[in-house]
């Protein structure tokens, strides 16, 4: 079978990590199919084909554009594929041959707030409408839908009316490069993180609830338990982080808050290793990978009391109400006095290798429908 994989987002965070691990494990676990990978020009130059069963093609088309809808169907068709895997919601609607699509979450569907964009609200609404139509039409035409969690699977069914029988859950994993090891003094000196510190890892979109975290941290700092603590944000220095920094500048606790920007995997290992706890205050998530990464390094996790975290993390974390500052402050005080190391065995059920094997099965079943 000749399978195309849309890899244009390979260098992005989030979905990019999913694509990179999927490709890596597919190359190791399967040799009976031919894979054709579509990449932006820069990624095309750097990507090394793993073996003779792989091809790569340039797809100089940015996502979330009209050009994507017009040009990508032509590019896929010219590759003579039996199946295409679109690892994000951005299905090219004019492509009429078999495809599967991975849905990581439906956050934009439920949180269509103008705060989540740099566009004027009217343009943002048109963009959101395009997202909705692409999602609804694209998923209805897909041979199979891959969801990264049961929570996302249920959301697709309830929000879009798509049968659960069409949706398969394949859990993500933790990157092999993120392994517990002796952390170099170099990373410690470069990052200059002041201990003890609470850690947040991820982007700064509004549904991440970071202004709520700042308010709670400021109150925590005023208490006896919190006076020595710092708060560290790890994430790409986007406009949303810049907006968050403006909020920080108004706080009395601003000197205790640090933004690292984007860091290397080795530096991320250091950040997890020495953190007093990871704080994950999101009001919506599709999987929550940073929590699993933190657990790998024995870092306690404090997270929102929402369904996805109960599904993925179970009883290995401390939950708080993401709508109650008092709840989070109390949780921070609790962990400052008693730091319980999480059970690393929760990670046993999450594997990129397992995910890739399950994805191959989905490919094969999709061509038989």
C-alpha positions in Angstrom: 0.0 0.0 0.0 1.2 3.5 -0.9 0.5 5.8 2.1 0.9 9.6 2.0 1.6 11.5 5.3 1.2 15.3 5.4 4.3 16.3 7.4 4.2 20.1 6.8 3.8 20.8 10.5 6.8 18.5 11.4 8.8 21.3 13.0 6.0 22.8 15.0 5.4 22.1 18.7 2.5 19.8 19.8 1.4 18.3 16.5 5.0 18.4 15.3 6.1 16.2 18.1 3.3 13.8 17.2 4.4 13.7 13.5 8.1 13.3 14.3 7.5 10.3 16.6 5.0 8.7 14.2 7.5 8.9 11.4 10.3 7.6 13.5 8.3 4.6 14.8 6.7 3.8 11.4 10.2 3.6 9.9 11.2 1.0 12.6 8.0 -1.0 12.8 6.8 -1.4 9.2 8.4 -2.4 5.9 5.5 -3.7 3.9 4.2 -0.3 2.8 5.6 2.6 0.9 5.3 6.0 2.7 5.3 9.3 0.9 6.1 12.3 3.1 5.0 15.8 2.1 7.2 18.6 3.6 7.8 22.3 3.4 11.0 23.2 1.4 13.2 23.7 4.5 12.1 20.5 6.1 12.4 18.6 2.8 16.1 19.6 2.6 16.9 18.3 6.2 14.7 15.2 6.3 16.7 12.0 5.7 14.7 9.1 4.3 15.0 6.1 6.8 15.0 3.4 4.2 14.0 2.4 0.6 10.3 2.3 1.6 10.2 6.0 2.0 9.8 8.9 -0.4 9.6 12.7 0.2 8.0 15.4 -1.8 7.9 19.2 -1.5 4.6 20.7 -0.6 5.3 24.4 -0.4 1.8 25.2 1.0 1.2 26.8 4.4 -1.6 25.4 6.6 -4.8 27.2 7.3 -4.9 28.9 3.9 -7.1 28.9 0.8 -4.1 27.7 -1.1 -4.0 24.6 1.1 -7.5 23.7 0.1 -6.8 24.2 -3.6 -3.3 22.9 -4.1 -2.9 20.0 -1.6 -5.5 17.9 -3.3 -3.5 18.2 -6.6 -0.3 17.3 -4.8 -1.8 14.3 -3.1 -3.5 13.1 -6.4 -0.2 13.4 -8.4 1.5 11.1 -5.9 -0.9 8.2 -6.7 -1.6 7.2 -3.1 -3.9 4.5 -1.7 -4.4 6.5 1.5 -3.4 9.9 2.9 -2.9 10.5 6.7 -3.6 14.1 7.6 -2.2 14.4 11.2 -4.2 17.6 12.0 -7.7 18.8 11.4 -6.8 20.7 8.2 -8.2 18.3 5.7 -8.1 19.5 2.0 -11.8 19.3 1.3 -11.5 18.9 -2.5 -9.4 15.7 -2.1 -11.8 12.8 -2.9 -9.7 9.7 -2.4 -9.4 7.8 0.9 -7.8 9.5 3.9 -7.6 9.3 7.7 -7.3 12.3 10.0 -5.9 12.7 13.5 -7.7 15.0 15.9 -5.7 16.3 18.9 -8.5 18.3 20.5 -11.5 20.5 19.6 -10.5 23.5 21.7 -11.1 26.1 19.0 -14.7 24.8 18.6 -15.5 25.3 22.3 -13.4 28.4 23.0 -14.0 30.7 20.1 -12.8 33.8 21.9 -11.2 36.8 20.2 -8.5 36.7 22.9 -7.1 33.6 21.2 -6.0 35.4 18.0 -4.0 38.3 16.8 -6.7 39.1 14.1 -9.6 41.6 14.3 -12.6 39.8 15.6 -14.5 39.8 12.3 -11.6 38.1 10.5 -11.1 35.8 13.5 -14.8 34.7 13.2 -14.4 34.0 9.5 -11.3 32.0 10.3 -13.2 30.1 13.0 -16.1 29.4 10.6 -13.5 28.0 8.2 -12.2 25.8 10.9 -15.6 24.5 11.8 -16.5 23.7 8.2 -13.2 22.0 7.5 -13.6 20.0 10.7 -17.2 19.0 10.1 -16.9 18.2 6.4 -13.4 16.7 6.6 -14.3 14.3 9.4 -17.6 13.2 7.8 -15.7 12.2 4.7 -12.7 10.5 6.4 -12.4 6.7 6.3 -11.2 6.7 9.9 -10.6 9.3 12.6 -7.7 9.0 15.0 -8.3 10.6 18.4 -5.4 11.0 20.9 -7.7 10.2 23.9 -11.1 8.9 24.8 -12.0 12.4 26.0 -11.4 13.7 22.4 -13.2 10.7 21.0 -16.3 11.5 23.1 -16.0 15.2 22.2 -16.0 14.4 18.5 -19.1 12.2 18.9 -21.0 14.6 21.0 -20.1 17.9 19.3 -20.1 16.8 15.7 -22.5 13.8 15.7 -19.9 11.4 14.3 -20.3 7.7 15.3 -17.8 6.4 17.8 -17.3 3.3 15.6 -15.5 5.6 13.1 -13.1 6.9 15.7 -10.0 5.0 17.1 -8.1 6.1 20.1 -4.3 5.9 19.9 -2.5 7.4 22.9 0.7 9.3 22.5 4.0 8.6 24.3 7.0 10.3 25.9 10.0 11.1 23.7 13.0 8.7 24.1 15.3 11.7 24.2 13.6 12.9 27.4 15.3 10.4 29.7 16.3 10.8 33.4 20.1 11.4 33.5 22.7 13.5 35.2 21.9 17.1 34.3 24.9 19.1 33.2 26.0 22.2 35.2 26.1 24.0 31.8 22.3 23.8 31.4 21.8 24.8 35.0 23.9 27.9 34.5 22.4 28.8 31.1 18.8 28.6 32.3 19.5 30.3 35.7 16.4 29.0 37.3 16.0 30.1 40.9 15.0 27.3 43.2 12.6 26.3 44.5 10.4 26.9 41.5 7.0 25.8 40.1 7.1 25.0 36.4 4.7 25.4 33.5 5.5 24.0 30.0 3.5 24.8 26.9 2.0 27.6 24.9 0.2 30.6 26.3 -3.2 30.3 24.5 -6.2 31.6 26.6 -7.5 28.1 27.3 -4.2 27.3 29.1 -5.6 29.5 31.9 -2.3 31.2 32.7 -3.6 34.5 34.0 -5.5 32.4 36.5 -2.1 30.7 37.4 -0.5 34.1 37.9 -3.2 35.4 40.2 -3.0 32.2 42.3 0.8 32.3 42.4 0.7 36.0 43.6 -1.5 35.0 46.5 0.6 32.0 47.2 3.7 34.2 47.4 2.1 36.3 50.1 1.7 33.3 52.3 4.3 31.9 54.6 4.6 28.7 52.5 5.1 30.6 49.2 7.5 33.4 50.1 10.6 31.6 48.7 9.1 30.1 45.6 9.5 31.2 41.9 7.3 30.5 38.9 8.9 29.5 35.6 7.2 29.5 32.2 8.8 27.4 29.4 7.4 28.0 25.9 8.0 29.6 22.6 8.1 33.4 22.8 4.9 34.2 20.9 2.6 37.1 21.0 0.5 35.3 23.6 3.5 35.0 26.0 4.2 38.7 25.4 0.7 39.5 26.5 1.2 37.4 29.6 4.4 39.2 30.4 2.4 42.5 30.3 0.2 41.0 33.0 3.2 39.9 35.0 4.5 43.5 35.0 1.5 44.6 37.0 2.0 42.0 39.8 3.8 42.5 43.1 5.3 39.0 42.5 6.9 39.9 39.1 10.5 39.5 40.3 9.7 35.8 41.1 8.4 35.0 37.7 10.7 33.9 34.8 10.1 33.2 31.1 12.7 31.0 29.4 11.3 31.1 25.9 11.9 28.0 23.8 14.5 25.7 25.2 16.3 22.5 24.0 15.3 19.0 25.0 18.4 18.8 27.2 17.4 22.0 29.0 13.9 20.8 29.3 15.2 17.7 31.1 17.0 20.0 33.5 13.8 22.1 34.1 11.7 19.0 34.9 14.5 17.5 37.1 14.8 20.4 39.5 11.2 21.7 39.5 9.4 21.5 42.8 6.2 20.7 40.8 4.6 21.2 37.4 1.4 23.2 37.3 -1.0 22.5 34.5 -4.1 24.8 34.9 -5.7 24.3 31.5 -9.5 24.3 31.1 -9.2 22.1 28.0 -6.6 19.7 26.7 -6.5 16.8 24.2 -3.9 14.8 25.9 -1.5 16.7 28.2 1.9 15.5 27.3 4.0 17.8 29.6 2.4 16.1 32.6 3.7 12.7 31.5 7.1 14.2 30.8 7.2 15.7 34.3 6.2 12.3 35.9 9.1 10.6 34.0 11.5 12.9 36.0 9.8 12.3 39.3 8.3 15.8 39.3 5.0 16.2 41.1 2.1 17.4 38.9 -0.7 19.7 39.9 -3.4 19.9 37.3 -7.0 21.0 36.6 -9.8 18.8 37.7 -11.0 18.1 34.1 -11.9 14.7 32.4 -8.8 14.5 30.2 -6.4 14.5 33.1 -8.3 11.9 35.0 -8.2 9.7 31.9 -4.5 10.0 31.3 -3.0 10.7 34.7 -5.5 8.9 37.0 -4.5 9.2 40.7 -0.9 10.1 40.1 -1.4 13.9 40.3 -2.9 16.5 42.6 -6.1 18.0 41.2 -7.5 21.5 41.8 -10.5 23.5 40.5 -9.3 25.5 37.5 -12.0 28.1 38.2 -11.1 28.7 41.9 -8.0 30.7 42.8 -8.5 29.6 46.4 -8.4 25.9 45.3 -5.0 26.4 43.5 -3.5 28.4 46.3 -4.4 25.7 48.8 -2.9 23.1 46.5 0.3 25.1 46.1 0.6 25.4 49.9 0.0 21.7 50.2 2.7 20.7 47.8 5.2 23.2 49.3 4.9 21.4 52.6 4.7 17.8 51.3 6.2 16.9 47.9 5.0 13.5 46.9 6.9 11.9 44.0 4.5 10.5 41.4 4.4 6.8 40.4 6.3 6.5 37.2 4.6 3.2 36.2 1.6 5.3 34.9 3.9 5.8 31.8 3.9 2.1 31.0 0.6 2.4 29.1 1.9 5.3 26.8 4.2 4.4 24.0 5.0 6.0 20.6 5.9 2.6 19.3 2.4 1.2 20.3 0.8 4.2 18.8 2.6 3.6 15.5 1.6 0.0 15.4 -2.1 0.9 16.0 -1.9 3.6 13.3 -0.7 1.0 10.7 -3.7 -1.2 11.6 -5.9 1.8 11.0 -4.3 2.4 7.6 -4.9 -1.2 6.6 -8.5 -1.2 7.8 -9.2 2.1 6.0 -8.4 0.7 2.6 -10.7 -2.3 3.2 -13.8 -0.1 3.9 
